[in-house]
Amino acid sequence: MKPQFASCSSRLHHCRHSETADPGWQRALPAKWRTAVVAPVRFSTHSEDDMPASRSFGYDELGKTCYYHHAFLLDTLRSDDDEDFYEAVVYAEEVHAWRMRDERWLTWRIEGQGGDCKGNRGVYAFSERMPR
């Protein structure tokens, strides 16, 4: 099963801050890479009250960051008849990143624009640093 935006019309979960909740750190991690990443033992999750956005960090036994995730939606009010308004997503992004045992980062990023997020596929890449 390929990870995708569940639906651009759905909202991100809003938990202000959590030190224990597992944010689904393996959800987008390919099975072949699971033994090559450092598994987190503790998580820190933060989210915004004013917009659908969240950021999570996973930490190893030494307290070093080994997992990163962020997701957000940007929306706007639209109307077809200038009387009834609805929220429409104009941009959405989700990123998962895992620190490999060799200290590189495996990053998965998916973006959606114009309210059509279904069918978008994420892109995997390696980097020397954790994404921001």
SEFIGU-984456 format. One line per 2 residues: their letters; for each residue x, y, z negated of N, C-alpha, C, O, CB. Coordinates in steps of 0.2 Angstrom, whole numbers. Glycine has a CB too. Layout:
<recs>
a	X:Y:Z:X:Y:Z:X:Y:Z:X:Y:Z:X:Y:Z  ...
</recs>
This chain:
<recs>
mk	4:-6:0:0:0:0:4:6:0:9:7:-4:-5:0:-6  3:11:5:7:17:5:4:22:1:-2:23:1:8:19:12
pq	8:25:-3:6:31:-8:4:37:-3:7:38:2:11:33:-13  -2:40:-5:-4:46:-1:-8:50:-6:-9:48:-12:-9:44:4
fa	-9:56:-4:-14:60:-8:-20:57:-9:-23:54:-4:-15:68:-5  -22:56:-15:-29:52:-16:-34:56:-12:-38:53:-8:-31:52:-24
sc	-35:62:-13:-39:67:-9:-37:74:-10:-37:75:-16:-47:65:-10  -37:78:-5:-35:85:-7:-41:88:-11:-40:93:-14:-34:89:-1
ss	-47:86:-10:-52:89:-14:-52:87:-21:-56:90:-25:-59:87:-11  -49:82:-23:-49:80:-30:-44:84:-34:-39:87:-31:-46:72:-31
rl	-45:85:-40:-41:89:-44:-36:85:-48:-37:79:-49:-45:93:-49  -30:88:-49:-25:85:-53:-27:85:-61:-31:89:-63:-18:89:-53
hh	-25:80:-64:-26:79:-71:-24:85:-75:-18:87:-74:-24:73:-74  -27:87:-80:-25:93:-84:-24:91:-91:-28:92:-96:-30:99:-84
cr	-18:89:-93:-16:88:-100:-10:93:-101:-5:93:-97:-13:80:-101  -11:97:-106:-6:102:-107:1:100:-108:6:102:-104:-8:106:-113
hs	2:95:-112:9:93:-113:8:86:-117:5:85:-121:13:98:-118  12:82:-114:12:75:-117:19:72:-118:23:73:-113:8:70:-114
et	21:69:-123:28:66:-124:28:59:-123:33:56:-123:31:68:-131  22:56:-122:22:48:-122:19:46:-116:20:40:-114:18:46:-128
ad	14:49:-113:10:47:-107:15:45:-101:19:49:-99:5:52:-105  14:39:-99:18:37:-93:14:40:-87:8:38:-85:18:29:-92
pg	17:44:-83:14:47:-77:14:43:-71:13:46:-65:18:54:-75  15:36:-71:15:32:-66:21:32:-62:21:33:-56:9:34:-61
wq	27:32:-65:33:33:-62:35:28:-57:40:30:-53:38:33:-68  32:23:-57:34:18:-51:29:18:-45:30:14:-41:34:11:-54
ra	24:22:-46:19:22:-41:21:23:-34:19:19:-29:14:28:-42  26:27:-32:28:28:-25:35:25:-24:38:26:-19:28:35:-24
lp	38:21:-29:44:18:-29:44:12:-25:40:7:-27:47:17:-36  47:11:-19:47:5:-16:50:-1:-20:55:0:-24:52:6:-9
ak	47:-7:-19:49:-13:-23:57:-14:-22:60:-16:-27:45:-19:-21  59:-13:-16:66:-15:-15:71:-10:-19:77:-12:-20:68:-15:-8
wr	69:-5:-22:73:0:-25:72:0:-33:76:3:-36:72:7:-23  67:-4:-35:66:-4:-42:71:-6:-47:72:-4:-52:60:-9:-43
ta	75:-11:-45:81:-13:-49:87:-8:-48:92:-9:-52:83:-20:-47  87:-4:-44:92:1:-43:92:8:-46:96:12:-46:93:2:-35
vv	86:9:-49:85:15:-53:85:14:-60:84:9:-63:78:18:-51  86:20:-64:86:20:-71:79:21:-73:76:25:-72:91:25:-74
ap	77:16:-77:70:16:-80:70:21:-86:74:21:-90:68:9:-82  64:25:-86:63:30:-91:61:26:-97:57:22:-97:59:36:-89
vr	62:29:-103:60:26:-109:55:31:-113:51:30:-118:65:24:-114  55:38:-111:51:43:-113:50:48:-108:53:49:-103:55:47:-119
fs	44:51:-108:41:56:-103:39:62:-107:37:63:-112:35:53:-100  40:67:-103:37:74:-104:33:76:-98:36:77:-93:43:79:-106
th	27:78:-100:22:80:-94:19:87:-96:17:88:-102:17:75:-93  19:91:-91:17:98:-92:12:100:-86:13:97:-81:23:103:-92
se	7:103:-88:2:105:-83:0:113:-84:0:115:-89:-4:101:-82  -3:115:-78:-5:122:-78:-13:123:-80:-16:118:-78:-4:126:-72
dd	-15:127:-84:-22:128:-85:-25:132:-79:-31:132:-78:-23:132:-91  -21:137:-76:-24:141:-71:-24:138:-64:-28:141:-60:-20:147:-71
mp	-21:133:-63:-21:130:-56:-20:122:-57:-17:120:-62:-16:133:-51  -22:119:-52:-21:111:-52:-13:110:-50:-11:109:-45:-25:108:-47
as	-9:109:-56:-2:108:-55:1:105:-61:-2:106:-67:2:115:-54  5:100:-60:8:96:-65:16:95:-64:17:94:-58:4:90:-67
rs	19:94:-69:26:92:-68:28:87:-74:26:88:-80:31:98:-68  31:82:-72:33:77:-77:41:75:-76:44:75:-71:29:70:-76
fg	44:73:-82:51:71:-82:51:65:-86:47:64:-91:55:77:-86  55:60:-84:57:54:-88:64:54:-90:68:57:-86:55:48:-83
yd	65:51:-96:72:52:-99:74:45:-101:70:40:-103:72:56:-105  80:43:-100:83:37:-102:85:37:-109:83:41:-113:90:35:-97
el	88:31:-111:90:30:-118:94:36:-121:94:37:-127:93:24:-120  98:39:-117:103:44:-119:100:51:-119:103:56:-120:109:44:-115
gk	93:52:-116:90:58:-116:91:62:-109:89:67:-108:92:62:-121  95:58:-104:96:61:-98:90:60:-93:87:55:-93:103:58:-95
tc	89:65:-89:83:65:-85:84:59:-79:90:59:-76:82:71:-81  80:55:-79:80:49:-74:74:49:-69:74:45:-64:82:43:-77
yy	69:53:-70:63:53:-66:60:60:-66:60:63:-71:58:48:-69  58:62:-60:55:68:-59:49:68:-55:48:64:-50:60:73:-56
hh	43:71:-57:37:72:-53:34:78:-53:34:81:-59:32:66:-55  32:81:-47:27:87:-48:22:86:-42:23:83:-37:31:93:-47
af	16:89:-44:11:89:-39:7:96:-40:6:98:-45:6:83:-40  5:99:-34:1:105:-35:-4:105:-29:-2:103:-23:5:111:-36
ll	-9:109:-29:-14:111:-24:-14:118:-24:-15:122:-29:-21:107:-25  -14:121:-18:-16:128:-17:-23:129:-13:-23:126:-8:-10:132:-13
dt	-27:132:-16:-34:132:-13:-36:140:-12:-33:144:-15:-39:128:-17  -42:140:-8:-44:147:-7:-52:146:-7:-55:141:-5:-42:150:-1
lr	-56:152:-8:-63:151:-7:-64:153:0:-62:157:4:-66:157:-11  -69:149:3:-71:149:10:-79:149:10:-82:147:6:-68:144:14
sd	-81:152:16:-89:152:17:-90:151:24:-87:154:28:-92:158:14  -95:147:26:-97:146:33:-103:151:34:-104:153:40:-100:139:34
dd	-106:154:29:-112:159:31:-111:165:26:-116:169:26:-118:155:29  -106:166:23:-105:172:19:-110:172:13:-110:177:9:-106:179:23
ed	-113:167:11:-118:166:6:-115:161:1:-115:162:-5:-125:165:8  -114:155:3:-112:149:-1:-104:149:0:-102:148:6:-115:143:2
fy	-101:149:-5:-93:148:-5:-91:142:-8:-95:139:-13:-90:154:-9  -86:139:-6:-83:133:-8:-75:133:-8:-72:138:-5:-85:127:-4
ea	-72:129:-12:-65:129:-13:-62:125:-7:-64:119:-6:-62:127:-20  -57:127:-3:-54:123:2:-46:123:0:-43:128:-1:-55:126:9
vv	-43:117:1:-36:116:0:-33:119:6:-34:117:12:-34:109:-2  -28:123:5:-24:126:10:-17:123:11:-13:122:16:-23:133:10
ya	-14:120:5:-8:117:4:-8:112:-2:-10:114:-7:-2:122:4  -5:106:-1:-4:102:-6:3:98:-6:5:97:0:-10:96:-6
ee	6:97:-12:13:94:-12:13:89:-18:11:91:-23:18:99:-12  17:84:-16:18:79:-22:25:76:-21:27:75:-15:13:73:-22
vh	29:76:-26:36:74:-26:37:69:-32:35:71:-37:41:80:-26  40:63:-30:43:59:-35:50:58:-34:52:58:-28:39:52:-35
aw	54:58:-39:61:57:-38:64:52:-44:62:53:-50:65:63:-38  69:48:-42:71:43:-47:79:43:-46:82:43:-41:69:36:-45
rm	82:43:-52:89:43:-53:92:36:-52:90:32:-55:92:46:-59  96:35:-47:99:28:-46:104:27:-50:107:32:-53:101:28:-38
rd	106:21:-51:112:19:-56:118:22:-53:123:23:-57:112:11:-56  119:23:-47:125:27:-44:125:34:-45:129:38:-42:126:24:-37
er	120:37:-48:119:44:-49:116:48:-44:115:54:-44:126:47:-51  115:45:-38:111:48:-33:103:48:-35:101:45:-39:112:45:-26
wl	100:53:-31:92:53:-32:89:51:-26:90:53:-21:90:60:-34  84:46:-27:79:44:-22:73:49:-22:70:48:-28:78:37:-22
tw	71:52:-17:66:57:-18:60:55:-12:62:54:-7:68:64:-17  54:55:-15:48:54:-10:44:61:-10:42:63:-16:44:48:-12
ri	43:64:-4:39:70:-4:34:69:1:35:66:7:44:76:-2  28:72:-1:22:72:4:19:79:4:18:81:-2:17:66:2
eg	17:81:9:14:88:10:8:87:14:7:83:19:19:93:13  3:92:13:-3:92:17:-5:100:17:-4:104:13:-9:88:14
qg	-7:101:23:-9:108:25:-16:109:28:-18:104:31:-4:112:29  -19:114:27:-26:115:30:-31:111:28:-36:110:31:-25:114:37
gd	-31:108:22:-36:104:19:-37:97:22:-41:93:20:-43:107:21  -32:95:27:-33:88:30:-27:84:27:-21:84:30:-33:88:37
ck	-27:81:21:-22:78:18:-22:70:19:-17:67:17:-21:79:10  -27:68:21:-28:61:22:-24:59:28:-23:62:33:-35:59:24
gn	-21:53:27:-16:50:33:-9:53:33:-5:51:37:-19:52:39  -8:58:28:-1:60:28:4:55:25:1:51:20:0:67:24
rg	10:54:27:14:50:25:20:53:21:22:58:24:17:45:30  22:50:16:28:53:12:34:51:16:35:47:20:28:51:5
vy	39:55:14:46:54:17:51:53:11:51:56:6:48:61:21  55:48:12:60:46:7:67:49:9:68:49:15:60:38:6
af	71:51:4:77:54:6:82:53:0:79:53:-6:77:61:8  88:53:1:93:52:-5:96:59:-5:97:63:0:99:47:-3
se	98:61:-11:102:67:-13:106:67:-19:106:62:-22:97:73:-14  110:71:-19:115:71:-25:112:74:-31:115:74:-37:122:75:-23
rm	107:78:-31:104:82:-36:96:80:-37:93:78:-32:105:89:-36  94:81:-43:86:80:-44:83:86:-40:86:92:-41:85:80:-52
pr	77:85:-37:74:91:-34:71:95:-39:70:94:-45:68:88:-30  69:101:-37:67:106:-42:60:109:-39:57:113:-42:72:112:-43
</recs>
